Amino acid sequence: MHESGNDGGSPVESGVSGIGVDRPAVPGGAEREFLSLERELTVFLRRARASQGEMAREVHPDLESAAYGLLVRLEECGRQRATELAAYIGVGKATMSRQLRALEELGLVAREPDPADGRAWLVHLTEEGRGRVGSVREARRARYVRQLAHWDQNEVAELARLLHQLNRGMEK
């Protein structure tokens, strides 16, 4: 079954505007491609949110879905200040504090004074957090390998490269 962002399953014709909606001009008349991109990203993001919730519950049954990304970031980058995590995830200081407090209560992260600035704290995964996140990420990687086994490795690399390029462009 293919989900569609336009509920009809068929491409939306180029040049058709919604009632009362002004659309910016698309260079080179590529509106159809951008509508297709929007539709596929909508499906992808919907599935990614569901998957993130599943992975969060695998790490810990009480873990909020949104906090899973924080754990992955800490696993990849090591100790970080809460302000760095908030900026990377794109949330405010209060939201980050609440999420980190919940992760601490679950025993997944800990804080320690920042040696470079005694007023600041560094957040890091506990051994428990590292083990749980590592096993969930390994299981997810194995699922990707199974699901994309029929893809050429160059296609997988190209998809990763394009997603990285998209993410970098959206940071600006």
Phi, psi and chi 1 to 4 in degrees:
 res  aa     phi    psi   chi1   chi2   chi3   chi4
   1 MET       -  132.3  177.9  173.7  101.5      -
   2 HIS  -107.5  121.0  179.2   75.2      -      -
   3 GLU   -79.6  149.2  -62.6  178.6   39.1      -
   4 SER  -129.6  139.7  172.4      -      -      -
   5 GLY   -72.4  -16.6      -      -      -      -
   6 ASN  -105.6   10.4   65.4   14.4      -      -
   7 ASP    62.3   -5.2  -66.8  -30.2      -      -
   8 GLY  -106.8  -14.0      -      -      -      -
   9 GLY    79.7  -10.2      -      -      -      -
  10 SER  -108.3  153.2   60.3      -      -      -
  11 PRO   -62.5  146.2  -13.9   22.7      -      -
  12 VAL   -83.5  134.0  176.5      -      -      -
  13 GLU   -66.9  141.6  -71.7  -59.9  -43.6      -
  14 SER   -64.5  139.8 -179.9      -      -      -
  15 GLY    89.4   -5.1      -      -      -      -
  16 VAL   -87.7  126.2  177.1      -      -      -
  17 SER  -107.3  147.6  -64.6      -      -      -
  18 GLY   -73.8  158.3      -      -      -      -
  19 ILE   -63.6  124.0  -62.3  173.2      -      -
  20 GLY    70.6   14.5      -      -      -      -
  21 VAL  -111.2  122.7  175.9      -      -      -
  22 ASP   -93.4  123.9  -67.6  -31.6      -      -
  23 ARG  -105.8  137.9  -67.5 -173.0 -178.8  164.2
  24 PRO   -67.3  150.5   17.0  -23.1      -      -
  25 ALA   -64.2  140.2      -      -      -      -
  26 VAL  -103.7  124.9  178.3      -      -      -
  27 PRO   -58.0  138.0  -11.6   18.2      -      -
  28 GLY    69.2   14.3      -      -      -      -
  29 GLY    67.2   32.0      -      -      -      -
  30 ALA   -94.5   28.6      -      -      -      -
  31 GLU   -58.9  -39.8 -174.2  169.2  -30.8      -
  32 ARG   -58.6  -42.6  175.5  171.1  -80.4  156.7
  33 GLU   -64.1  -38.6  -70.2   82.2   -1.1      -
  34 PHE   -72.6  -34.0  -77.2   92.3      -      -
  35 LEU   -66.6  -40.2  -72.0  170.2      -      -
  36 SER   -64.0  -43.3  178.7      -      -      -
  37 LEU   -59.3  -46.4  173.2   64.2      -      -
  38 GLU   -60.7  -44.6 -173.3  -85.4  -24.1      -
  39 ARG   -62.1  -47.7 -179.6  179.2   57.4 -110.9
  40 GLU   -68.7  -36.8  -64.6  -55.2  -35.0      -
  41 LEU   -66.5  -36.4  -78.2  174.5      -      -
  42 THR   -60.5  -46.4  -62.6      -      -      -
  43 VAL   -63.8  -47.3  172.3      -      -      -
  44 PHE   -58.8  -46.6  179.1   76.8      -      -
  45 LEU   -66.8  -37.7  -68.0  171.1      -      -
  46 ARG   -60.4  -45.9 -172.7  178.2  -50.7  132.5
  47 ARG   -68.5  -37.6  -70.4  178.5  178.2  158.5
  48 ALA   -64.3  -40.2      -      -      -      -
  49 ARG   -63.0  -42.8  -83.3 -169.6  -62.4  -85.8
  50 ALA   -63.9  -43.2      -      -      -      -
  51 SER   -64.4  -40.1  177.4      -      -      -
  52 GLN   -63.1  -38.4 -176.9  171.3  -19.1      -
  53 GLY   -63.2  -42.0      -      -      -      -
  54 GLU   -63.2  -45.4  -67.9  169.3   11.6      -
  55 MET   -64.6  -39.6  -70.0  179.6  -69.9      -
  56 ALA   -60.3  -44.5      -      -      -      -
  57 ARG   -66.1  -30.5  -74.7 -174.8  -63.8  -79.9
  58 GLU   -69.1  -35.0  -71.8  175.3   30.4      -
  59 VAL   -66.5  -48.8  169.8      -      -      -
  60 HIS  -160.1  134.1 -167.8  -74.4      -      -
  61 PRO   -58.0  -25.8  -16.5   22.9      -      -
  62 ASP   -97.4    5.6  -62.6  -31.4      -      -
  63 LEU   -77.8  129.6 -177.7   64.0      -      -
  64 GLU   -68.2  143.5  -71.5 -176.5   27.4      -
  65 SER   -55.2  -43.8  173.9      -      -      -
  66 ALA   -64.7  -25.7      -      -      -      -
  67 ALA   -77.7  -15.9      -      -      -      -
  68 TYR   -59.1  -42.2  178.3   77.7      -      -
  69 GLY   -60.0  -34.0      -      -      -      -
  70 LEU   -64.4  -42.9  -71.1  173.4      -      -
  71 LEU   -64.0  -41.8  -63.2  173.6      -      -
  72 VAL   -63.2  -43.7  169.2      -      -      -
  73 ARG   -60.3  -43.2 -180.0   69.9  174.8  178.0
  74 LEU   -67.0  -36.5  -72.4  169.3      -      -
  75 GLU   -64.6  -40.4 -176.8 -170.1   45.7      -
  76 GLU   -76.6  -37.1  -69.3  177.8  -13.1      -
  77 CYS  -110.5   -9.6  -62.3      -      -      -
  78 GLY    78.1 -157.8      -      -      -      -
  79 ARG   -58.4  136.2  -69.1  169.1  163.0   70.0
  80 GLN  -147.1  155.9  -69.3 -163.9  -33.6      -
  81 ARG   -75.6  152.1  -71.2 -176.5  178.2 -172.9
  82 ALA   -59.9  -35.5      -      -      -      -
  83 THR   -65.9  -35.4   52.4      -      -      -
  84 GLU   -66.9  -42.4  -66.5  170.9  -41.6      -
  85 LEU   -63.6  -43.8  -72.3  167.7      -      -
  86 ALA   -60.9  -43.1      -      -      -      -
  87 ALA   -65.1  -41.9      -      -      -      -
  88 TYR   -65.6  -45.1  176.7   77.2      -      -
  89 ILE   -76.1  -29.3  -59.8  -67.6      -      -
  90 GLY    89.4   38.8      -      -      -      -
  91 VAL  -125.8  167.2  -62.5      -      -      -
  92 GLY   -80.3  169.3      -      -      -      -
  93 LYS   -61.5  -41.1 -171.5  176.4  177.2  180.0
  94 ALA   -65.0  -43.0      -      -      -      -
  95 THR   -63.0  -43.4  -60.4      -      -      -
  96 MET   -63.2  -43.8 -177.5   55.5   55.0      -
  97 SER   -59.8  -43.1  -67.6      -      -      -
  98 ARG   -64.1  -44.8 -178.2 -174.8   58.9   76.0
  99 GLN   -65.4  -42.9  -72.9 -177.9  -15.2      -
 100 LEU   -65.1  -38.8  -70.0  173.9      -      -
 101 ARG   -61.1  -43.6 -163.0  168.3   29.4 -101.1
 102 ALA   -63.7  -40.6      -      -      -      -
 103 LEU   -66.3  -36.2  -69.5  170.9      -      -
 104 GLU   -65.0  -43.8  -87.3 -174.4  -65.8      -
 105 GLU   -62.4  -30.0  -70.7  170.7    4.5      -
 106 LEU   -82.4   -6.1  -65.4  174.5      -      -
 107 GLY    78.4   19.6      -      -      -      -
 108 LEU   -94.5  -27.7  -58.3  173.1      -      -
 109 VAL  -132.8  161.5  -57.5      -      -      -
 110 ALA  -139.7  160.9      -      -      -      -
 111 ARG  -117.5  150.7  -60.5  178.2 -156.3 -139.9
 112 GLU  -144.0  152.9   64.0 -175.0   45.0      -
 113 PRO   -60.9  142.3  -19.0   28.3      -      -
 114 ASP   -79.1  117.7 -176.3  -14.6      -      -
 115 PRO   -62.1  -23.5    8.7  -11.9      -      -
 116 ALA   -81.7  -18.1      -      -      -      -
 117 ASP  -155.1  103.6 -179.4   -6.5      -      -
 118 GLY   -59.4  -16.9      -      -      -      -
 119 ARG   -84.3  -17.7  -60.3  166.3  -63.5  168.4
 120 ALA  -102.9  163.6      -      -      -      -
 121 TRP  -123.4  147.7  -66.7   86.1      -      -
 122 LEU  -106.8  138.7  -66.0  174.4      -      -
 123 VAL  -105.8  140.3 -179.4      -      -      -
 124 HIS  -147.5  159.4   61.9   90.4      -      -
 125 LEU   -70.8  141.5  -71.6  176.4      -      -
 126 THR   -78.8  170.5   60.9      -      -      -
 127 GLU   -59.4  -40.8  -74.0  -56.0  -46.4      -
 128 GLU   -60.1  -46.8  176.9   75.9   11.5      -
 129 GLY   -62.5  -43.9      -      -      -      -
 130 ARG   -61.6  -43.9 -174.5  174.1  -44.8  -71.9
 131 GLY   -64.9  -44.3      -      -      -      -
 132 ARG   -67.5  -45.8  -72.5  177.5  179.0 -118.8
 133 VAL   -64.9  -42.6  171.1      -      -      -
 134 GLY   -60.0  -43.3      -      -      -      -
 135 SER   -69.8  -36.1   64.5      -      -      -
 136 VAL   -68.6  -41.4  169.5      -      -      -
 137 ARG   -65.9  -37.5  -68.8 -170.4   77.4 -165.1
 138 GLU   -65.7  -40.6  178.4   57.1   30.6      -
 139 ALA   -64.7  -39.0      -      -      -      -
 140 ARG   -66.4  -43.2  179.0  174.7   58.6  168.8
 141 ARG   -59.8  -41.7 -170.9 -160.8   59.1   77.7
 142 ALA   -63.1  -37.4      -      -      -      -
 143 ARG   -63.3  -43.2  -84.4 -166.1  -58.1  -92.9
 144 TYR   -60.2  -42.6  -70.5  152.8      -      -
 145 VAL   -59.9  -44.6  168.0      -      -      -
 146 ARG   -66.0  -46.2  -76.8 -169.1  -51.7  -83.9
 147 GLN   -68.1  -29.6  -69.2  170.8  -21.3      -
 148 LEU  -109.6   19.8  -59.0  176.6      -      -
 149 ALA   -60.1  -29.9      -      -      -      -
 150 HIS   -83.3   -4.6   62.0  -75.1      -      -
 151 TRP   -84.1  149.0  -75.6   37.8      -      -
 152 ASP   -71.6  143.1 -179.3  -87.6      -      -
 153 GLN   -58.7  -31.9  -78.2 -172.8  -47.2      -
 154 ASN   -66.6  -33.6  -68.6  -31.6      -      -
 155 GLU   -67.7  -40.9  -69.2  174.6  -40.0      -
 156 VAL   -62.5  -44.6  175.3      -      -      -
 157 ALA   -62.7  -40.2      -      -      -      -
 158 GLU   -66.2  -41.3 -179.3   66.1    2.1      -
 159 LEU   -60.6  -46.2  176.4   59.2      -      -
 160 ALA   -60.4  -42.6      -      -      -      -
 161 ARG   -62.8  -45.4 -174.5 -170.2   69.9   73.9
 162 LEU   -67.2  -39.4  -69.8  170.6      -      -
 163 LEU   -64.4  -39.7  -73.2  171.7      -      -
 164 HIS   -61.7  -44.5  177.7   75.6      -      -
 165 GLN   -61.5  -42.2 -177.5  176.9  -28.8      -
 166 LEU   -63.3  -46.8  177.0   65.2      -      -
 167 ASN   -62.2  -43.1  -74.4  -32.9      -      -
 168 ARG   -61.6  -42.9  -65.5  -72.2  -57.5 -141.4
 169 GLY   -64.5  -31.9      -      -      -      -
 170 MET   -80.1  -14.5  -69.6 -177.3  165.5      -
 171 GLU   -72.0  -24.0  -73.4  175.9    4.1      -
 172 LYS   -80.9      -  -63.0  173.0 -176.7  173.6
